Amino acid sequence: MANGIDWENAVRLARSTPTLDIGVHLNLVQGRPLMRVPSLTNARTGELFPLGALARRALAGRIDADELAAELRAQIERVRAAGLSVTHLDSHRHAHVLPGIFPVVCRVAMKEGIRVLRVPREPLRVNPLHAGATARKLVLAAAIRRSRANVLDSALVTTDHFRGVSLQGEAHFSKRLHRTLDTLGPGSTELMVHPGHVDETLAAQDPYTTPRAIELAELTSADTRERLARGDIELVSFARL
């Protein structure tokens, strides 16, 4: 996240792991932008509009496409200027799939030579009893349909499948993760998870806190490593899509 709260540490970790593919987690909904973008920011605070306000502005056609493109390019360039190669794009709170925003993201991606975009389309049949996840998937599905994000330009690709919204939340993460791994369909699947360590700075910015440590522990556990080693799942990079 080029304008995120832990930018320097993220760069350090990325540089220390040269085998890791790096994507730009485009941020249009939190903190301050890198460029002057009045249509994306609160005039009083100078901060980016939160997701709800951004969505309303996007639906009303109140996002300036040139300002948006400039901010997207600035975030990508900052990552590249840190010496990191960018293989894919996604975004904080999936804001990139909003109507009026997704077409600009696609144009910028193509001009910047980035082939892979996240399209967070997750079937409702996955963990259907999780009411919160189902609600988020319905909202995402509506945004994707309105943005026509299911039809990518021939120069762009996404994974065949996406899983992650249904995994979020601290309760039963282990069971949900292993059920997901056991039921993957043929083709490529992006598994969206949020492992990490929480401190006061993060807690002040993001409500998703306790589950991060739970996800980290499970993703690095012996059980998960053993499951991935069975041979029916291959871990691949976005560069191989």
N, C-alpha and C positions, 0 to 999 in steps of 0.2 A: 504494500500500500504506500505509494510514493508520497502521499501527504498524511501518512498515519502517525500515530503518537510514538511509535518505536522504530522509526525509519532506520536509524543508524545501526541498531542491533540486528534488524532484519537483513541489512546489507552484509554485516559481518558474518551472520550465520550462512547466508547464501554463498558468500565467497569461500567459506570454510568447507563447503560441500559441493565441489565442482560437478559431481555426477547428478545433481538435482536439477530438474527442469524448473525454470522460474517463470511464473505468469505474473502479469500486472493485475492486481486486485483493484480495479478502477473504483475510486471513491468519489461519489457525487452527493453524499448524504450526511457527512459528518466532518466537523472541523472546518478548516479553511482550505480554499482551493489554492493552486499554484499560480493561477492567472487571475486577472480582473475579469469576472464573469457576472455582471449584475443580474442576468436572468436566472442564475443558479444560486444566488446568495441573498441573505437577508440584508437589506440596505442599512439597518441599524447596527447589526453586529459584524457584518462582513463574513459571516459563516455560511456554509452550505445549508440549504433547506433540508430538514429531515425528510425521510422517505415519503410520508403522507403528503406533505406540502409539495414536494417535487413531482409526485404522481399527478396531483391536481393540476399543477402548472403544465405538465407534459400533455395531459388530456385536453387542456384548454388551448394548446398551441402556443404557450407563453415561454417556451424555451428557445433561445436564439441558437440556431444550428452552428453558426460560426464560432460563437463563444464556447459552445459545448465541444466542438472539434478541437479548438485551441487548448482547452483544459485536458482533454483526453490525450492529445499529442504531448503536452507538457509532462503528464504523469508517465507516459511511456518513455519519453526521452530521459527523464530523471533516473529511471531504472537502468536504462542503457548507459547513461553517462557514469553510473557507478561501476561499470565494467561487467554488467550482467546481460546475458543473452535472453531475450524474451521469446518464449515458445507459445504462449496462449494468453487469452484475456478472459477474466470474469469480473465480478463487481461486488462491492459491499451491498448487502441486502438485495442482491439481484437487480439493482436499479437499471442495469444496462438493457434489460428486456422491455422496459417501459415504452409505450407508443411515443413516437417522436424522438426517442433517444436511441433505440436499437438501430435504425437505419444509419444514423451518424456514426455509431460505434463500428458498424460494418465497413463504412467508407474509410474511416480512419485505419481500421485493421488492415484493409487491403493496401492502402497507401504506405503503411508502415511495414508491409511484408509479413504480417502475422496471420497465420492460416487458421488457427484453432480458436473457437469461441465456446464458452459454456452456454448451453441452452437448457435451463433447469426444468425439464419436463419429466415429471415423476408420476407414474400411474396412481390413481386413487386406490387401487386394490392393494397397494403396499401399505401395511399397517393401518387398515381402515378405521380401527377403533381409537386411534390417536386423533381426537377432535381438533386440536390445535394444528397438527401437521396437515390434516385434511383441509382445513380452512386456508392455510398458506398455499397448499398445492392448487386449490381452486382459484385463488387470486393470481398465482403465477400462470396458470393455464389461460386465464382470461387475458392477461397482459401479453403472453406469447402469441395467442390467437390474434389479438388486436394489432400487434406489431408485425405479424406474419413472420415471426422468428423461426417457424418450422420450415420455411423455404429459404435456404441460404444461397447466396451467390456462389457460382461454381468455383470461385477462388477460395472459398471458406469451407471449413469442415467443423463438425462437432462429434461427440461420441454417439454411438448408437443408442445408448441408454444413460440415464442419470439416476443416482440414488443419493439421498442425503437429508432431505427435509424430514423424512420419516425416522431418521436416526437421532435427531436432536432431542435433547432432554436427558437428565441424569438417570431416570428410572429405566432399568432393563436395557441399557445400551449394549451390553454384551450379547444378550439374546437376540436383539434386533440386528446387530452387526453380523452375527454368525448365520442368522436366518437369511440375511441379504446375500452373504457369500455363497450359501448353499443353493440359492434359487436364481443366480445370475443367468440371463439368457445369452445366446450366442452373440458374438460381436464384442465391441468395446463398451465399457461402462465407466463413467466417472463416479467415484465414491467421494462425496463431499463430507469431510469431517473437520472438527475444530479442536485438535489436541493442543494443550498448552499449559502454561503456568500463569496463575492469576496474581496480580499485585494491585495495590490501591489505584494506580494510574489507569489500568485496564478496567477495573471495577467502576471507576467514575465515568467511563466512556461507553461501556458495553454491558448489558444485563446478563449476557451469556457467560457465566463465571464458573461455578462449581462443576458443571458438566465437562469442562475442558480437561481437568485433571483426570476425571473418570475415563474420558475417551483416550487420553494419552496412555494411561495404564493398560487399558484393554488392547489398544492397537499395538503395543509393544510386548504384550504378554506371550508366554510360551504357547498357550492355546491358539492364539491367532496366528503366530508364526507357523505352528504345526499345520493349521488349516490351509494356509497359503502354500505350504510345501507339498501338498498332496499331488499336484501336477495338473489339476483341471483348471487352474486359474494362473494366468501369466501377468505379472506386474509389468506394465509398459509405460513409456513416457508419452507426453502429448506430441513430441516431435515425431513419433512413429505412426501417428494417425494418418 
